[in-house]
Amino acid sequence: MNRRHSQDNTPKSRYFLLGLTIFLAGAALIGIYYVLFHSNKLANTFRFITDMLMPIVYGFVLAYVLIPALNFFETKAVVPVAQKLRVDIKAKKSGIRAISVAITSCVSVLVIYLFVYMFISQIIPSIQEIIDNFDTYVNNGVAYVNKIFEDNPNFREFFNNMVEKYSVELEFWLNNTLFPKLSTILMSVSLSVINVLGFLWDFILGFILSIYILHSKDVFAAQAKKISYGLCSKETANGLLQDVRFVHKTFTGFITGKVIDSFIIGVLCFIGTSILGTPYAALVSVIIGVTNVIPFFGPFLGAIPCSVLIFVVAPMQPLNTVYFVIFILLLQQFDGNVLGPKILGDSTGLGSFWVIFAITIFGGLFGVPGMIIGVPTFAVIFAMIRRYINKRLNQKGLSTDRADYSNMVGIDEENHIIEKEPEKAQEEIVTE
């Protein structure tokens, strides 16, 4: 009876799989059709969904960034005080977490307030002073150029010829390109202001959501583990859990360390530029500190505009710019060789080439955010590929030590590495 029942169900199973295949193929064709002929509608829909979800994204990102601070306040402050007061930690776990989240939120708001206060009290007056003295800076630049012309008559003649040559093209560009597009430019500026206000609103909502996420982070983690072990095999779930822990350790170690490192560099830059008498020391230090978050290229991205600003302010005193450039080079050497390794350690495990490679690729794809997260992201990808290769080598009974493959020419039948003969290896090194 059961055998007959199973035989009767076999055609039905085949028909079901055939129908499912036809349905999926039709859905794929419809999807391809909409991608090819209605891409604008799909892009608008995707943009609407992403805009709607941005507060949630900000909430998770802020919660993830604040987790180290939450763990610090909870383990170093709230729990010890509760133990001294003889409070039952397990019974009052929710209350302890609420107090820790409240402290973390207040400290975060205080840090944001101090940053905004510094921006308003130091940086905005510097920018306003630059705007007010713009005419003076232009006159200084003109005087500097005139001095160059007086000392170099040939250069003055060359410059006058270039001005005459391109002045007509400049006038044509102003009349036919720039002025007709002023309305478009003003509209773009208005949209930019609206986007900034929208970002602030999403950020505020995200910060509120991050408070709830921080309070329930253990619940979310337990739910994610439960889903993983429910959907995957035990071995797969264990590997997934290990991978998530490694990703978390890499990202938190790198980002937290980089923020601390950049803050210290900004403070040291402010002290040094104040001693040197550099114009707009606060503004320059903030630019240097913020751009230092970007690995490798950050110091250059910050030093170039600051050097131009210092030179524009006092072109008749070029030594100010020279002293500033020398100071920044020394500061970055200190950061790269002393401070950075002390704070970051070997948090990524990447060589210099791979760091530049990751910054270039992710920066080209995602801009400045990609340059910041590119290094830890590529470090995770690199580590997973290395672990997979080592696993495959172990399965084949081969060595996983990179040094064993430096002078090898092959592997024999017993999995022994065949190395180059010393004389031939030395000859190849000399010829290379």
C-alpha positions as CSV (number, residue, x, y, z in Angstrom):
1,M,0.0,0.0,0.0
2,N,2.8,2.4,0.9
3,R,4.7,1.4,-2.1
4,R,1.7,2.1,-4.4
5,H,1.2,5.4,-2.7
6,S,4.8,6.5,-3.3
7,Q,4.6,5.4,-6.9
8,D,1.4,7.5,-7.4
9,N,3.2,10.6,-5.9
10,T,6.2,10.3,-8.2
11,P,4.5,11.9,-11.3
12,K,3.0,14.6,-9.1
13,S,6.4,15.4,-7.8
14,R,7.7,15.6,-11.3
15,Y,4.8,17.9,-12.4
16,F,5.4,20.1,-9.3
17,L,9.1,20.5,-10.1
18,L,8.3,21.1,-13.8
19,G,5.8,23.8,-12.8
20,L,8.2,25.3,-10.3
21,T,10.9,25.5,-13.0
22,I,8.5,27.1,-15.5
23,F,7.4,29.6,-12.8
24,L,11.0,30.6,-11.9
25,A,11.9,30.9,-15.6
26,G,8.9,33.1,-16.3
27,A,9.8,35.3,-13.2
28,A,13.4,35.6,-14.4
29,L,12.2,36.7,-17.9
30,I,9.9,39.3,-16.4
31,G,12.7,40.5,-14.2
32,I,15.1,40.8,-17.2
33,Y,12.4,42.6,-19.1
34,Y,11.9,45.2,-16.3
35,V,15.6,45.7,-15.9
36,L,16.1,46.3,-19.6
37,F,13.0,48.5,-20.4
38,H,11.9,49.9,-17.0
39,S,15.3,50.5,-15.3
40,N,14.3,54.0,-14.3
41,K,11.2,52.8,-12.4
42,L,13.3,50.1,-10.7
43,A,16.0,52.7,-9.7
44,N,13.4,55.0,-8.3
45,T,11.8,52.2,-6.4
46,F,15.1,51.1,-5.0
47,R,16.0,54.7,-4.1
48,F,12.7,55.1,-2.3
49,I,13.2,51.8,-0.3
50,T,16.8,52.8,0.6
51,D,15.7,56.3,1.7
52,M,13.0,54.8,3.8
53,L,15.4,52.3,5.5
54,M,18.3,54.8,6.1
55,P,17.3,55.6,9.7
56,I,17.4,51.9,10.5
57,V,20.8,51.6,8.7
58,Y,22.1,54.5,10.7
59,G,20.7,53.0,13.9
60,F,22.5,49.7,13.4
61,V,25.7,51.4,12.3
62,L,25.7,53.8,15.4
63,A,24.8,50.9,17.7
64,Y,27.7,48.8,16.3
65,V,30.1,51.8,16.7
66,L,28.9,52.4,20.3
67,I,29.1,48.7,21.4
68,P,32.8,49.0,22.6
69,A,31.8,52.1,24.7
70,L,28.7,50.2,26.1
71,N,30.8,47.2,27.1
72,F,33.4,49.4,28.7
73,F,30.9,51.3,30.9
74,E,29.0,48.2,31.7
75,T,32.0,46.1,32.8
76,K,34.2,48.8,34.3
77,A,31.6,51.1,35.9
78,V,28.0,49.8,36.3
79,V,28.6,46.2,37.2
80,P,31.4,46.9,39.8
81,V,29.1,49.5,41.5
82,A,26.2,47.0,41.5
83,Q,28.5,44.4,43.0
84,K,29.5,46.8,45.8
85,L,25.8,47.5,46.4
86,R,25.2,43.7,46.6
87,V,22.7,43.8,43.7
88,D,21.8,40.5,42.0
89,I,23.5,40.9,38.6
90,K,21.4,38.2,36.9
91,A,18.1,39.4,38.3
92,K,18.8,43.0,37.5
93,K,20.5,42.4,34.1
94,S,17.9,44.5,32.2
95,G,18.3,47.4,34.6
96,I,22.1,47.3,34.5
97,R,22.0,47.3,30.7
98,A,19.5,50.3,30.7
99,I,21.9,52.3,33.0
100,S,24.9,51.4,30.8
101,V,23.0,52.4,27.6
102,A,22.0,55.7,29.3
103,I,25.6,56.5,30.2
104,T,26.8,55.6,26.7
105,S,24.1,57.7,25.1
106,C,24.9,60.7,27.3
107,V,28.6,60.4,26.7
108,S,27.9,60.2,22.9
109,V,25.7,63.3,23.0
110,L,28.4,65.1,25.0
111,V,31.1,64.2,22.5
112,I,28.9,65.4,19.6
113,Y,28.1,68.6,21.5
114,L,31.8,69.3,22.1
115,F,32.6,68.6,18.5
116,V,29.9,71.0,17.3
117,Y,30.9,73.6,19.9
118,M,34.5,73.4,18.7
119,F,33.3,73.7,15.1
120,I,31.2,76.7,15.9
121,S,33.6,78.5,18.2
122,Q,36.9,77.8,16.4
123,I,36.4,76.6,12.8
124,I,33.5,78.8,11.7
125,P,35.2,82.0,12.8
126,S,38.3,80.8,10.9
127,I,36.2,80.3,7.8
128,Q,34.5,83.6,8.3
129,E,37.8,85.3,8.7
130,I,39.0,83.8,5.5
131,I,35.9,85.1,3.7
132,D,36.3,88.5,5.2
133,N,39.9,88.8,4.3
134,F,39.6,87.2,0.9
135,D,40.3,90.5,-0.9
136,T,43.5,90.9,1.2
137,Y,44.6,87.3,0.3
138,V,43.9,88.1,-3.4
139,N,46.0,91.3,-3.2
140,N,48.8,89.3,-1.5
141,G,48.7,86.8,-4.3
142,V,48.8,89.5,-6.9
143,A,51.7,91.2,-5.2
144,Y,53.5,87.9,-5.0
145,V,52.9,87.2,-8.7
146,N,54.0,90.8,-9.6
147,K,57.2,90.2,-7.7
148,I,57.8,87.1,-9.7
149,F,57.2,89.0,-12.9
150,E,59.6,91.7,-11.9
151,D,62.3,89.2,-11.2
152,N,61.6,87.2,-14.3
153,P,60.6,89.3,-17.4
154,N,60.5,86.3,-19.7
155,F,58.0,84.6,-17.4
156,R,55.8,87.7,-17.4
157,E,55.8,87.8,-21.2
158,F,54.9,84.1,-21.4
159,F,52.1,84.7,-18.8
160,N,50.6,87.6,-20.7
161,N,50.6,85.6,-23.9
162,M,48.7,82.8,-22.2
163,V,46.2,85.2,-20.7
164,E,45.5,86.7,-24.1
165,K,45.2,83.3,-25.7
166,Y,42.7,81.9,-23.2
167,S,40.8,85.0,-22.2
168,V,38.5,84.7,-25.3
169,E,37.8,81.0,-24.5
170,L,37.1,81.9,-20.9
171,E,34.6,84.6,-21.9
172,F,32.9,82.2,-24.3
173,W,32.6,79.6,-21.5
174,L,31.2,82.1,-19.1
175,N,28.6,83.4,-21.5
176,N,27.5,80.2,-23.1
177,T,28.1,77.6,-20.4
178,L,28.2,78.9,-16.9
179,F,25.6,81.7,-16.9
180,P,22.9,79.7,-18.7
181,K,23.3,76.9,-16.0
182,L,23.1,79.2,-13.0
183,S,19.5,78.2,-12.3
184,T,20.6,74.5,-12.4
185,I,23.5,75.2,-10.1
186,L,21.2,77.0,-7.6
187,M,18.7,74.2,-7.8
188,S,21.5,71.7,-7.0
189,V,22.6,73.8,-4.1
190,S,19.0,73.9,-2.8
191,L,18.8,70.1,-3.1
192,S,22.1,69.7,-1.3
193,V,20.7,71.8,1.6
194,I,17.6,69.6,1.7
195,N,19.7,66.5,1.6
196,V,21.7,67.7,4.5
197,L,18.6,68.4,6.5
198,G,17.3,64.9,5.6
199,F,20.5,63.4,6.7
200,L,20.3,65.1,10.1
201,W,16.7,63.9,10.5
202,D,17.7,60.3,9.6
203,F,20.7,60.6,11.9
204,I,18.5,61.6,14.8
205,L,16.1,58.8,14.2
206,G,19.0,56.4,13.8
207,F,20.5,57.5,17.1
208,I,17.1,56.9,18.9
209,L,16.9,53.5,17.3
210,S,20.5,52.7,18.3
211,I,19.5,53.1,21.9
212,Y,16.9,50.3,21.6
213,I,19.3,48.2,19.6
214,L,22.0,48.5,22.2
215,H,19.6,47.6,25.0
216,S,18.5,44.5,23.1
217,K,21.8,43.5,21.5
218,D,22.1,40.2,23.4
219,V,18.6,39.3,22.3
220,F,19.4,40.0,18.6
221,A,22.7,38.0,18.9
222,A,20.8,35.1,20.5
223,Q,18.1,35.2,17.8
224,A,20.8,35.2,15.0
225,K,22.6,32.2,16.5
226,K,19.3,30.4,16.9
227,I,18.4,31.0,13.2
228,S,21.9,29.9,12.1
229,Y,21.8,26.6,14.0
230,G,18.2,26.1,12.9
231,L,18.8,26.6,9.2
232,C,22.4,25.2,8.8
233,S,24.3,22.1,10.0
234,K,26.1,22.3,13.2
235,E,29.5,22.5,11.5
236,T,28.4,25.2,9.1
237,A,26.8,27.2,12.0
238,N,30.0,26.9,14.1
239,G,32.1,28.1,11.1
240,L,29.7,31.0,10.5
241,L,29.8,32.0,14.1
242,Q,33.6,31.9,14.1
243,D,33.6,34.1,10.9
244,V,31.3,36.7,12.4
245,R,33.5,36.9,15.5
246,F,36.6,37.4,13.3
247,V,34.8,40.1,11.2
248,H,33.7,41.9,14.4
249,K,37.1,41.7,15.9
250,T,38.8,43.0,12.8
251,F,36.4,45.9,12.2
252,T,36.1,47.1,15.8
253,G,39.8,46.8,16.3
254,F,40.7,48.8,13.2
255,I,38.0,51.4,13.3
256,T,38.2,52.1,17.1
257,G,41.9,52.2,16.9
258,K,41.9,54.5,13.9
259,V,39.5,56.9,15.5
260,I,41.7,57.1,18.7
261,D,44.8,57.5,16.6
262,S,43.3,60.3,14.5
263,F,42.1,62.1,17.5
264,I,45.6,62.0,19.1
265,I,47.1,63.2,15.8
266,G,44.7,66.0,15.6
267,V,45.5,67.2,19.1
268,L,49.3,66.9,18.5
269,C,48.8,68.8,15.2
270,F,47.0,71.6,17.1
271,I,49.7,71.9,19.7
272,G,52.5,71.9,17.0
273,T,50.8,74.4,14.7
274,S,50.0,76.7,17.6
275,I,53.7,76.7,18.6
276,L,54.7,77.3,15.0
277,G,52.2,80.2,14.7
278,T,50.4,78.5,11.7
279,P,47.3,80.5,10.6
280,Y,44.0,78.8,11.5
281,A,45.6,76.2,13.7
282,A,42.2,74.8,14.8
283,L,40.8,74.4,11.3
284,V,44.1,72.9,10.0
285,S,44.2,70.4,12.9
286,V,40.6,69.3,12.4
287,I,41.3,68.7,8.7
288,I,44.5,66.7,9.5
289,G,42.8,64.7,12.2
290,V,39.7,63.8,10.1
291,T,41.6,62.9,7.0
292,N,44.0,60.7,9.0
293,V,41.1,58.2,9.4
294,I,41.8,57.2,5.8
295,P,44.8,54.9,5.8
296,F,47.9,55.7,3.8
297,F,46.3,58.4,1.6
298,G,44.7,60.4,4.4
299,P,47.7,62.4,5.5
300,F,48.3,63.6,1.9
301,L,44.6,64.4,1.4
302,G,44.7,66.6,4.5
303,A,48.1,68.2,4.1
304,I,47.7,69.4,0.5
305,P,44.7,71.7,1.0
306,C,46.0,72.9,4.4
307,S,49.4,73.9,2.7
308,V,47.5,75.7,0.0
309,L,45.5,77.6,2.6
310,I,48.5,78.6,4.6
311,F,50.3,79.8,1.5
312,V,47.3,81.8,0.3
313,V,47.0,83.5,3.7
314,A,50.7,84.6,3.7
315,P,52.3,84.1,0.2
316,M,55.0,86.6,1.1
317,Q,56.1,84.3,3.9
318,P,56.6,80.9,2.2
319,L,58.6,79.6,5.1
320,N,55.3,79.2,7.1
321,T,54.2,76.6,4.5
322,V,57.6,74.9,4.4
323,Y,57.6,74.6,8.2
324,F,54.1,73.2,8.2
325,V,54.9,70.6,5.5
326,I,58.0,69.5,7.4
327,F,56.0,69.3,10.7
328,I,53.2,67.2,9.0
329,L,55.8,64.8,7.5
330,L,57.4,64.4,10.9
331,L,54.0,63.9,12.5
332,Q,53.0,61.3,10.0
333,Q,56.3,59.5,10.4
334,F,55.6,59.4,14.2
335,D,52.1,58.1,13.5
336,G,53.1,55.5,11.0
337,N,56.1,54.1,13.0
338,V,55.3,54.7,16.6
339,L,51.7,55.7,17.5
340,G,49.8,53.7,14.9
341,P,51.4,50.4,15.6
342,K,51.0,50.9,19.3
343,I,47.3,51.5,19.0
344,L,46.3,49.4,16.0
345,G,48.9,46.7,16.3
346,D,48.5,44.1,13.5
347,S,44.7,44.4,13.4
348,T,44.5,43.7,9.7
349,G,47.4,41.4,8.9
350,L,47.8,43.0,5.5
351,G,51.0,44.1,3.9
352,S,51.6,47.6,2.5
353,F,50.7,46.6,-1.1
354,W,47.4,45.1,-0.1
355,V,46.5,48.1,2.0
356,I,47.0,50.4,-1.0
357,F,45.2,47.9,-3.2
358,A,42.2,47.8,-0.9
359,I,42.0,51.6,-0.5
360,T,42.2,52.0,-4.3
361,I,39.6,49.5,-5.2
362,F,37.0,50.3,-2.4
363,G,37.7,54.0,-2.7
364,G,36.9,53.9,-6.5
365,L,33.7,51.9,-5.8
366,F,32.3,53.7,-2.7
367,G,34.3,57.0,-2.4
368,V,35.6,58.2,1.0
369,P,33.5,55.6,3.0
370,G,35.1,52.9,0.9
371,M,38.6,54.2,1.6
372,I,37.8,54.0,5.4
373,I,36.2,50.5,5.5
374,G,38.2,49.1,2.6
375,V,41.2,47.9,4.6
376,P,39.3,45.9,7.3
377,T,36.9,44.5,4.6
378,F,39.7,43.3,2.4
379,A,41.5,42.0,5.5
380,V,38.5,39.8,6.2
381,I,38.3,38.6,2.6
382,F,42.1,38.0,2.5
383,A,41.9,36.0,5.8
384,M,39.0,33.8,4.6
385,I,40.8,33.0,1.3
386,R,44.0,32.2,3.2
387,R,42.1,29.9,5.6
388,Y,40.4,28.1,2.7
389,I,43.8,27.6,0.9
390,N,45.4,26.3,4.1
391,K,42.5,23.9,4.6
392,R,42.9,22.6,1.0
393,L,46.6,22.2,1.6
394,N,46.1,20.3,4.8
395,Q,43.7,18.0,3.0
396,K,46.4,17.3,0.5
397,G,49.0,16.8,3.1
398,L,51.0,19.8,2.0
399,S,52.8,22.5,4.0
400,T,51.0,25.7,4.8
401,D,54.1,27.7,5.6
402,R,54.7,30.3,3.0
403,A,58.5,30.2,3.4
404,D,58.5,26.5,2.2
405,Y,57.4,27.7,-1.2
406,S,60.0,30.4,-1.7
407,N,62.7,28.3,-3.4
408,M,60.7,25.3,-4.5
409,V,60.6,23.9,-8.0
410,G,58.0,21.2,-7.4
411,I,56.6,18.5,-5.0
412,D,57.4,14.8,-5.3
413,E,55.1,11.9,-4.9
414,E,55.6,11.8,-1.2
415,N,54.5,15.5,-0.8
416,H,58.1,16.6,-0.1
417,I,59.0,20.0,-1.5
418,I,61.8,20.0,-4.1
419,E,63.9,23.1,-3.6
420,K,66.3,24.8,-6.0
421,E,69.9,23.9,-6.0
422,P,71.8,26.5,-3.9
423,E,74.1,27.4,-6.8
424,K,71.2,27.9,-9.3
425,A,69.2,29.8,-6.8
426,Q,72.1,32.1,-6.2
427,E,72.6,32.6,-9.9
428,E,68.9,33.5,-10.4
429,I,69.1,36.0,-7.6
430,V,72.3,37.6,-9.1
431,T,70.7,37.8,-12.6
432,E,67.5,39.3,-11.2
